[in-house]
Amino acid sequence: MPRRWPARVAAVALAVALAALPAAASDAAQGVLAQVNALRAKTGCAPLSLNPALMAAARTHARNMAEQNFFGHTGKDGRGFAARIRAQGYSYGLAAENIAAGQPTVDRAVQAWLKSPGHRRNMLNCRFRDTGIAMVHQPDDAPLRGQSRGLRYYWVQVFGSPR
């Protein structure tokens, strides 16, 4: 049976998690959340809530992509988003992940996701209740194969509905 945290404990945990982030990363998470929730409201979906475990899963993957110089849903350790979410202790009935790279602003990252049918579907899926969002900026990012410069900005948004 999943552990259910009282709302107050979850709110304190989230506040601590956001305070530990660099200001740009925390602002990016809040900006993505505001834009996604505005879009969800237009389609009749309830707003997403930031969840500390999902924030940690998103931050881990964004940091790994930036530091290990790759872009993909599967980490270099072979783990996918489901394993990353479970490793943070989030017990879900439904989960998904959006990733983007190279977009220097919240607006551009959200627009990139909206142009992708799968990512858009995740953002507007009314069954999702929780989210975790991360952006990692890697200023000295090396170019990936076939690119002239590094992506530098790595975005991850994970979605979940608790079991």
Biotite code that builds the C-alpha atoms (Angstrom):
import biotite.structure as struc

atoms = struc.array([
    struc.Atom([0.000, 0.000, 0.000], chain_id="A", res_id=1, res_name="MET", atom_name="CA", element="C"),
    struc.Atom([1.493, 3.402, -0.963], chain_id="A", res_id=2, res_name="PRO", atom_name="CA", element="C"),
    struc.Atom([2.397, 5.817, 1.781], chain_id="A", res_id=3, res_name="ARG", atom_name="CA", element="C"),
    struc.Atom([0.038, 8.790, 1.849], chain_id="A", res_id=4, res_name="ARG", atom_name="CA", element="C"),
    struc.Atom([1.602, 11.961, 3.174], chain_id="A", res_id=5, res_name="TRP", atom_name="CA", element="C"),
    struc.Atom([-0.595, 14.576, 4.793], chain_id="A", res_id=6, res_name="PRO", atom_name="CA", element="C"),
    struc.Atom([-1.021, 17.595, 2.520], chain_id="A", res_id=7, res_name="ALA", atom_name="CA", element="C"),
    struc.Atom([0.890, 19.800, 4.942], chain_id="A", res_id=8, res_name="ARG", atom_name="CA", element="C"),
    struc.Atom([3.925, 17.473, 4.996], chain_id="A", res_id=9, res_name="VAL", atom_name="CA", element="C"),
    struc.Atom([3.910, 17.278, 1.188], chain_id="A", res_id=10, res_name="ALA", atom_name="CA", element="C"),
    struc.Atom([3.708, 21.083, 0.930], chain_id="A", res_id=11, res_name="ALA", atom_name="CA", element="C"),
    struc.Atom([6.681, 21.515, 3.282], chain_id="A", res_id=12, res_name="VAL", atom_name="CA", element="C"),
    struc.Atom([8.688, 18.881, 1.364], chain_id="A", res_id=13, res_name="ALA", atom_name="CA", element="C"),
    struc.Atom([7.950, 20.657, -1.917], chain_id="A", res_id=14, res_name="LEU", atom_name="CA", element="C"),
    struc.Atom([8.913, 24.055, -0.485], chain_id="A", res_id=15, res_name="ALA", atom_name="CA", element="C"),
    struc.Atom([12.215, 22.602, 0.746], chain_id="A", res_id=16, res_name="VAL", atom_name="CA", element="C"),
    struc.Atom([12.850, 20.969, -2.651], chain_id="A", res_id=17, res_name="ALA", atom_name="CA", element="C"),
    struc.Atom([12.157, 24.197, -4.552], chain_id="A", res_id=18, res_name="LEU", atom_name="CA", element="C"),
    struc.Atom([14.291, 26.262, -2.156], chain_id="A", res_id=19, res_name="ALA", atom_name="CA", element="C"),
    struc.Atom([17.241, 23.927, -2.776], chain_id="A", res_id=20, res_name="ALA", atom_name="CA", element="C"),
    struc.Atom([17.138, 24.576, -6.531], chain_id="A", res_id=21, res_name="LEU", atom_name="CA", element="C"),
    struc.Atom([19.070, 27.360, -8.216], chain_id="A", res_id=22, res_name="PRO", atom_name="CA", element="C"),
    struc.Atom([16.731, 30.334, -8.767], chain_id="A", res_id=23, res_name="ALA", atom_name="CA", element="C"),
    struc.Atom([16.666, 29.849, -12.565], chain_id="A", res_id=24, res_name="ALA", atom_name="CA", element="C"),
    struc.Atom([15.653, 26.193, -12.228], chain_id="A", res_id=25, res_name="ALA", atom_name="CA", element="C"),
    struc.Atom([12.943, 26.962, -9.659], chain_id="A", res_id=26, res_name="SER", atom_name="CA", element="C"),
    struc.Atom([11.618, 29.829, -11.814], chain_id="A", res_id=27, res_name="ASP", atom_name="CA", element="C"),
    struc.Atom([11.621, 27.530, -14.856], chain_id="A", res_id=28, res_name="ALA", atom_name="CA", element="C"),
    struc.Atom([9.621, 24.866, -12.995], chain_id="A", res_id=29, res_name="ALA", atom_name="CA", element="C"),
    struc.Atom([7.081, 27.422, -11.803], chain_id="A", res_id=30, res_name="GLN", atom_name="CA", element="C"),
    struc.Atom([6.858, 28.939, -15.306], chain_id="A", res_id=31, res_name="GLY", atom_name="CA", element="C"),
    struc.Atom([6.225, 25.593, -16.991], chain_id="A", res_id=32, res_name="VAL", atom_name="CA", element="C"),
    struc.Atom([3.652, 24.698, -14.341], chain_id="A", res_id=33, res_name="LEU", atom_name="CA", element="C"),
    struc.Atom([1.785, 27.984, -14.869], chain_id="A", res_id=34, res_name="ALA", atom_name="CA", element="C"),
    struc.Atom([1.698, 27.590, -18.660], chain_id="A", res_id=35, res_name="GLN", atom_name="CA", element="C"),
    struc.Atom([0.699, 23.927, -18.594], chain_id="A", res_id=36, res_name="VAL", atom_name="CA", element="C"),
    struc.Atom([-2.023, 24.548, -16.017], chain_id="A", res_id=37, res_name="ASN", atom_name="CA", element="C"),
    struc.Atom([-3.388, 27.456, -18.073], chain_id="A", res_id=38, res_name="ALA", atom_name="CA", element="C"),
    struc.Atom([-3.597, 25.146, -21.097], chain_id="A", res_id=39, res_name="LEU", atom_name="CA", element="C"),
    struc.Atom([-5.207, 22.422, -19.001], chain_id="A", res_id=40, res_name="ARG", atom_name="CA", element="C"),
    struc.Atom([-7.817, 24.862, -17.687], chain_id="A", res_id=41, res_name="ALA", atom_name="CA", element="C"),
    struc.Atom([-8.837, 25.717, -21.260], chain_id="A", res_id=42, res_name="LYS", atom_name="CA", element="C"),
    struc.Atom([-9.556, 22.029, -21.918], chain_id="A", res_id=43, res_name="THR", atom_name="CA", element="C"),
    struc.Atom([-11.391, 21.446, -18.639], chain_id="A", res_id=44, res_name="GLY", atom_name="CA", element="C"),
    struc.Atom([-8.581, 19.571, -16.859], chain_id="A", res_id=45, res_name="CYS", atom_name="CA", element="C"),
    struc.Atom([-7.765, 20.086, -13.195], chain_id="A", res_id=46, res_name="ALA", atom_name="CA", element="C"),
    struc.Atom([-4.428, 21.803, -12.521], chain_id="A", res_id=47, res_name="PRO", atom_name="CA", element="C"),
    struc.Atom([-1.342, 19.719, -11.905], chain_id="A", res_id=48, res_name="LEU", atom_name="CA", element="C"),
    struc.Atom([0.363, 19.898, -8.509], chain_id="A", res_id=49, res_name="SER", atom_name="CA", element="C"),
    struc.Atom([4.110, 19.844, -8.084], chain_id="A", res_id=50, res_name="LEU", atom_name="CA", element="C"),
    struc.Atom([5.140, 16.668, -6.295], chain_id="A", res_id=51, res_name="ASN", atom_name="CA", element="C"),
    struc.Atom([8.518, 16.424, -4.489], chain_id="A", res_id=52, res_name="PRO", atom_name="CA", element="C"),
    struc.Atom([9.225, 12.851, -5.675], chain_id="A", res_id=53, res_name="ALA", atom_name="CA", element="C"),
    struc.Atom([8.402, 13.714, -9.285], chain_id="A", res_id=54, res_name="LEU", atom_name="CA", element="C"),
    struc.Atom([10.492, 16.899, -9.009], chain_id="A", res_id=55, res_name="MET", atom_name="CA", element="C"),
    struc.Atom([13.442, 14.748, -7.917], chain_id="A", res_id=56, res_name="ALA", atom_name="CA", element="C"),
    struc.Atom([12.895, 12.282, -10.782], chain_id="A", res_id=57, res_name="ALA", atom_name="CA", element="C"),
    struc.Atom([12.749, 15.121, -13.335], chain_id="A", res_id=58, res_name="ALA", atom_name="CA", element="C"),
    struc.Atom([15.793, 16.867, -11.864], chain_id="A", res_id=59, res_name="ARG", atom_name="CA", element="C"),
    struc.Atom([17.819, 13.632, -11.873], chain_id="A", res_id=60, res_name="THR", atom_name="CA", element="C"),
    struc.Atom([17.103, 12.942, -15.542], chain_id="A", res_id=61, res_name="HIS", atom_name="CA", element="C"),
    struc.Atom([17.682, 16.538, -16.679], chain_id="A", res_id=62, res_name="ALA", atom_name="CA", element="C"),
    struc.Atom([20.988, 16.642, -14.808], chain_id="A", res_id=63, res_name="ARG", atom_name="CA", element="C"),
    struc.Atom([22.045, 13.251, -16.201], chain_id="A", res_id=64, res_name="ASN", atom_name="CA", element="C"),
    struc.Atom([21.314, 14.339, -19.786], chain_id="A", res_id=65, res_name="MET", atom_name="CA", element="C"),
    struc.Atom([23.286, 17.569, -19.273], chain_id="A", res_id=66, res_name="ALA", atom_name="CA", element="C"),
    struc.Atom([26.252, 16.030, -17.466], chain_id="A", res_id=67, res_name="GLU", atom_name="CA", element="C"),
    struc.Atom([26.451, 12.815, -19.509], chain_id="A", res_id=68, res_name="GLN", atom_name="CA", element="C"),
    struc.Atom([25.854, 14.596, -22.831], chain_id="A", res_id=69, res_name="ASN", atom_name="CA", element="C"),
    struc.Atom([22.864, 12.717, -24.227], chain_id="A", res_id=70, res_name="PHE", atom_name="CA", element="C"),
    struc.Atom([19.236, 13.402, -25.047], chain_id="A", res_id=71, res_name="PHE", atom_name="CA", element="C"),
    struc.Atom([16.624, 10.695, -24.642], chain_id="A", res_id=72, res_name="GLY", atom_name="CA", element="C"),
    struc.Atom([13.980, 9.132, -22.435], chain_id="A", res_id=73, res_name="HIS", atom_name="CA", element="C"),
    struc.Atom([16.285, 6.239, -21.529], chain_id="A", res_id=74, res_name="THR", atom_name="CA", element="C"),
    struc.Atom([19.258, 7.111, -19.355], chain_id="A", res_id=75, res_name="GLY", atom_name="CA", element="C"),
    struc.Atom([22.743, 5.855, -20.043], chain_id="A", res_id=76, res_name="LYS", atom_name="CA", element="C"),
    struc.Atom([22.128, 3.439, -17.165], chain_id="A", res_id=77, res_name="ASP", atom_name="CA", element="C"),
    struc.Atom([19.293, 1.891, -19.193], chain_id="A", res_id=78, res_name="GLY", atom_name="CA", element="C"),
    struc.Atom([16.531, 3.151, -16.895], chain_id="A", res_id=79, res_name="ARG", atom_name="CA", element="C"),
    struc.Atom([13.397, 4.794, -18.250], chain_id="A", res_id=80, res_name="GLY", atom_name="CA", element="C"),
    struc.Atom([11.129, 7.341, -16.629], chain_id="A", res_id=81, res_name="PHE", atom_name="CA", element="C"),
    struc.Atom([9.049, 4.695, -14.831], chain_id="A", res_id=82, res_name="ALA", atom_name="CA", element="C"),
    struc.Atom([12.103, 3.361, -13.001], chain_id="A", res_id=83, res_name="ALA", atom_name="CA", element="C"),
    struc.Atom([13.248, 6.896, -12.140], chain_id="A", res_id=84, res_name="ARG", atom_name="CA", element="C"),
    struc.Atom([9.817, 7.747, -10.717], chain_id="A", res_id=85, res_name="ILE", atom_name="CA", element="C"),
    struc.Atom([9.628, 4.536, -8.665], chain_id="A", res_id=86, res_name="ARG", atom_name="CA", element="C"),
    struc.Atom([13.177, 5.106, -7.373], chain_id="A", res_id=87, res_name="ALA", atom_name="CA", element="C"),
    struc.Atom([11.934, 8.370, -5.832], chain_id="A", res_id=88, res_name="GLN", atom_name="CA", element="C"),
    struc.Atom([9.149, 6.521, -4.015], chain_id="A", res_id=89, res_name="GLY", atom_name="CA", element="C"),
    struc.Atom([6.212, 7.675, -6.137], chain_id="A", res_id=90, res_name="TYR", atom_name="CA", element="C"),
    struc.Atom([3.639, 4.905, -6.530], chain_id="A", res_id=91, res_name="SER", atom_name="CA", element="C"),
    struc.Atom([1.649, 5.608, -9.670], chain_id="A", res_id=92, res_name="TYR", atom_name="CA", element="C"),
    struc.Atom([-1.219, 4.196, -11.633], chain_id="A", res_id=93, res_name="GLY", atom_name="CA", element="C"),
    struc.Atom([-0.366, 6.276, -14.715], chain_id="A", res_id=94, res_name="LEU", atom_name="CA", element="C"),
    struc.Atom([2.844, 8.126, -15.620], chain_id="A", res_id=95, res_name="ALA", atom_name="CA", element="C"),
    struc.Atom([4.522, 9.824, -18.578], chain_id="A", res_id=96, res_name="ALA", atom_name="CA", element="C"),
    struc.Atom([7.507, 12.016, -19.388], chain_id="A", res_id=97, res_name="GLU", atom_name="CA", element="C"),
    struc.Atom([8.222, 14.967, -21.672], chain_id="A", res_id=98, res_name="ASN", atom_name="CA", element="C"),
    struc.Atom([11.783, 15.981, -22.519], chain_id="A", res_id=99, res_name="ILE", atom_name="CA", element="C"),
    struc.Atom([13.149, 18.873, -24.537], chain_id="A", res_id=100, res_name="ALA", atom_name="CA", element="C"),
    struc.Atom([16.615, 20.290, -25.123], chain_id="A", res_id=101, res_name="ALA", atom_name="CA", element="C"),
    struc.Atom([18.081, 23.433, -26.597], chain_id="A", res_id=102, res_name="GLY", atom_name="CA", element="C"),
    struc.Atom([15.236, 25.794, -25.692], chain_id="A", res_id=103, res_name="GLN", atom_name="CA", element="C"),
    struc.Atom([16.576, 28.671, -23.561], chain_id="A", res_id=104, res_name="PRO", atom_name="CA", element="C"),
    struc.Atom([13.190, 29.785, -22.203], chain_id="A", res_id=105, res_name="THR", atom_name="CA", element="C"),
    struc.Atom([10.067, 28.321, -20.626], chain_id="A", res_id=106, res_name="VAL", atom_name="CA", element="C"),
    struc.Atom([7.976, 29.584, -23.555], chain_id="A", res_id=107, res_name="ASP", atom_name="CA", element="C"),
    struc.Atom([10.129, 27.813, -26.119], chain_id="A", res_id=108, res_name="ARG", atom_name="CA", element="C"),
    struc.Atom([10.216, 24.546, -24.163], chain_id="A", res_id=109, res_name="ALA", atom_name="CA", element="C"),
    struc.Atom([6.437, 24.507, -23.722], chain_id="A", res_id=110, res_name="VAL", atom_name="CA", element="C"),
    struc.Atom([5.907, 25.408, -27.395], chain_id="A", res_id=111, res_name="GLN", atom_name="CA", element="C"),
    struc.Atom([8.209, 22.554, -28.458], chain_id="A", res_id=112, res_name="ALA", atom_name="CA", element="C"),
    struc.Atom([6.136, 20.134, -26.382], chain_id="A", res_id=113, res_name="TRP", atom_name="CA", element="C"),
    struc.Atom([2.901, 21.498, -27.809], chain_id="A", res_id=114, res_name="LEU", atom_name="CA", element="C"),
    struc.Atom([4.143, 20.849, -31.363], chain_id="A", res_id=115, res_name="LYS", atom_name="CA", element="C"),
    struc.Atom([4.715, 17.171, -30.532], chain_id="A", res_id=116, res_name="SER", atom_name="CA", element="C"),
    struc.Atom([1.445, 15.184, -30.480], chain_id="A", res_id=117, res_name="PRO", atom_name="CA", element="C"),
    struc.Atom([2.668, 12.793, -27.780], chain_id="A", res_id=118, res_name="GLY", atom_name="CA", element="C"),
    struc.Atom([4.026, 15.509, -25.520], chain_id="A", res_id=119, res_name="HIS", atom_name="CA", element="C"),
    struc.Atom([0.909, 17.625, -26.016], chain_id="A", res_id=120, res_name="ARG", atom_name="CA", element="C"),
    struc.Atom([-1.251, 14.623, -25.121], chain_id="A", res_id=121, res_name="ARG", atom_name="CA", element="C"),
    struc.Atom([0.702, 14.187, -21.870], chain_id="A", res_id=122, res_name="ASN", atom_name="CA", element="C"),
    struc.Atom([0.290, 17.836, -20.921], chain_id="A", res_id=123, res_name="MET", atom_name="CA", element="C"),
    struc.Atom([-3.454, 17.809, -21.574], chain_id="A", res_id=124, res_name="LEU", atom_name="CA", element="C"),
    struc.Atom([-4.263, 14.378, -20.137], chain_id="A", res_id=125, res_name="ASN", atom_name="CA", element="C"),
    struc.Atom([-6.888, 15.101, -17.472], chain_id="A", res_id=126, res_name="CYS", atom_name="CA", element="C"),
    struc.Atom([-6.044, 11.846, -15.687], chain_id="A", res_id=127, res_name="ARG", atom_name="CA", element="C"),
    struc.Atom([-2.694, 13.236, -14.510], chain_id="A", res_id=128, res_name="PHE", atom_name="CA", element="C"),
    struc.Atom([-2.753, 14.960, -11.120], chain_id="A", res_id=129, res_name="ARG", atom_name="CA", element="C"),
    struc.Atom([0.918, 15.432, -10.181], chain_id="A", res_id=130, res_name="ASP", atom_name="CA", element="C"),
    struc.Atom([3.985, 16.674, -11.989], chain_id="A", res_id=131, res_name="THR", atom_name="CA", element="C"),
    struc.Atom([7.691, 17.233, -11.567], chain_id="A", res_id=132, res_name="GLY", atom_name="CA", element="C"),
    struc.Atom([9.548, 19.754, -13.707], chain_id="A", res_id=133, res_name="ILE", atom_name="CA", element="C"),
    struc.Atom([13.253, 20.441, -14.109], chain_id="A", res_id=134, res_name="ALA", atom_name="CA", element="C"),
    struc.Atom([15.542, 22.512, -16.272], chain_id="A", res_id=135, res_name="MET", atom_name="CA", element="C"),
    struc.Atom([19.309, 22.143, -16.142], chain_id="A", res_id=136, res_name="VAL", atom_name="CA", element="C"),
    struc.Atom([21.553, 24.654, -17.874], chain_id="A", res_id=137, res_name="HIS", atom_name="CA", element="C"),
    struc.Atom([24.941, 23.297, -18.948], chain_id="A", res_id=138, res_name="GLN", atom_name="CA", element="C"),
    struc.Atom([26.779, 26.363, -20.340], chain_id="A", res_id=139, res_name="PRO", atom_name="CA", element="C"),
    struc.Atom([29.836, 24.392, -21.518], chain_id="A", res_id=140, res_name="ASP", atom_name="CA", element="C"),
    struc.Atom([27.776, 21.628, -23.133], chain_id="A", res_id=141, res_name="ASP", atom_name="CA", element="C"),
    struc.Atom([29.569, 19.625, -25.822], chain_id="A", res_id=142, res_name="ALA", atom_name="CA", element="C"),
    struc.Atom([27.782, 19.107, -29.137], chain_id="A", res_id=143, res_name="PRO", atom_name="CA", element="C"),
    struc.Atom([25.985, 15.835, -29.678], chain_id="A", res_id=144, res_name="LEU", atom_name="CA", element="C"),
    struc.Atom([26.867, 13.844, -32.788], chain_id="A", res_id=145, res_name="ARG", atom_name="CA", element="C"),
    struc.Atom([25.795, 15.751, -35.900], chain_id="A", res_id=146, res_name="GLY", atom_name="CA", element="C"),
    struc.Atom([25.380, 19.106, -34.142], chain_id="A", res_id=147, res_name="GLN", atom_name="CA", element="C"),
    struc.Atom([27.522, 22.198, -34.331], chain_id="A", res_id=148, res_name="SER", atom_name="CA", element="C"),
    struc.Atom([27.013, 23.238, -30.706], chain_id="A", res_id=149, res_name="ARG", atom_name="CA", element="C"),
    struc.Atom([25.769, 21.850, -27.414], chain_id="A", res_id=150, res_name="GLY", atom_name="CA", element="C"),
    struc.Atom([22.115, 21.901, -26.441], chain_id="A", res_id=151, res_name="LEU", atom_name="CA", element="C"),
    struc.Atom([22.899, 23.619, -23.085], chain_id="A", res_id=152, res_name="ARG", atom_name="CA", element="C"),
    struc.Atom([19.291, 23.577, -21.782], chain_id="A", res_id=153, res_name="TYR", atom_name="CA", element="C"),
    struc.Atom([17.701, 20.278, -20.743], chain_id="A", res_id=154, res_name="TYR", atom_name="CA", element="C"),
    struc.Atom([14.029, 20.165, -19.786], chain_id="A", res_id=155, res_name="TRP", atom_name="CA", element="C"),
    struc.Atom([12.088, 17.324, -18.201], chain_id="A", res_id=156, res_name="VAL", atom_name="CA", element="C"),
    struc.Atom([8.471, 17.184, -17.108], chain_id="A", res_id=157, res_name="GLN", atom_name="CA", element="C"),
    struc.Atom([7.136, 13.982, -15.589], chain_id="A", res_id=158, res_name="VAL", atom_name="CA", element="C"),
    struc.Atom([3.454, 13.349, -14.969], chain_id="A", res_id=159, res_name="PHE", atom_name="CA", element="C"),
    struc.Atom([1.767, 10.998, -12.568], chain_id="A", res_id=160, res_name="GLY", atom_name="CA", element="C"),
    struc.Atom([-1.455, 9.901, -11.004], chain_id="A", res_id=161, res_name="SER", atom_name="CA", element="C"),
    struc.Atom([-1.021, 8.198, -7.668], chain_id="A", res_id=162, res_name="PRO", atom_name="CA", element="C"),
    struc.Atom([-2.134, 4.641, -7.246], chain_id="A", res_id=163, res_name="ARG", atom_name="CA", element="C"),
])
